[in-house]
């Protein structure tokens, strides 16, 4: 049998000779074959040597962007806001002939890294991080040839990265202006961990806005319990306010889910009248399940087109700021 030359051999030839999938060869070539046995890895390497396959051909395939796959790694698909953004992305990508692969990282760095390595091995055309967390693999990818787009949260490594989202600080300031304009001077703020740039910027904007209006929020009215999710975080924070005998005129949650949890705490405590509440995201479910909750609306439908634009331009520093607005709903002291 005539041996193929380095110029004519392909990753498909290597996979056939080794008796494995192309994806397995790709993982070995890219050094991320953590799920393959030692025997499989050795078989692939022998096939590479036998065919004189050059690993640079894998890099060439990647640079040519022949893959139709776009990976979307979401931090929490149980959050209706993230699910809505993912749906918008899928529709827009499909319209461009691309295929979306959706993964839930559950806000866990190790799981995010596992998916990042796998998507690189699959030679994904681009990786969209819908709520990224700091992780070792993400830090190593700062100079990757694969476009990486950060959605909703900015690059947590501190590097400038392609970003799509609202101006969260401005949104926080708008909430403060809205509240003070309606006579709410005694507000409580319940927020998620500020490791998220979206939360951090919202908190900064809210506190700055109230301070500028001469109605600063006191420290004991700013709460962020260590809870596993936003619903329980809101529940625990509101329970703390109830235990302190505090009665704010307005409760601000940095997400709608936090507001949902807080409302439950007051209901379970037997209160007939709840404080006015406002959240962020304006989940698509609000019209159905929380018709009295005011919220900062994020334009979910606009994310898909923005993601396609960011991938197409491949500008690692592009910043696409989407417009938000406050949706005010009639308050009847219940959610």
Secondary structure, 3 states (H helix, E strand, C coil): CCCCCCCCCCHHHHHHHHCCCHHHHHHHHCCCCCCCCHHHHHHHHHHHHHHCCCCHHHHHHHHCCCCCEEEEEECCCCCHHHHHHHHHHHHHHHHCCCEEEEEECCCCHHHHHHHHHHHHHCCCCEEEEECCCCCHHHHHHHHCCCEEEEECCCCCCCCCCEEEEECHHHHHHHHHHHHHHCCCCCEEEECCCCCCHHHHHHHHHHHHHHHHCCCCCCHHHEECCCCCCHHHHHHHHHHHHHHCCCCCCEEEECCHHHHHHHHHHHHHCCCCCCCEEEEEECCCCHHHHCCCCEEEECCHHHHHHHHHHHHHHCCCCCEEEECCEEECCCCCCCC
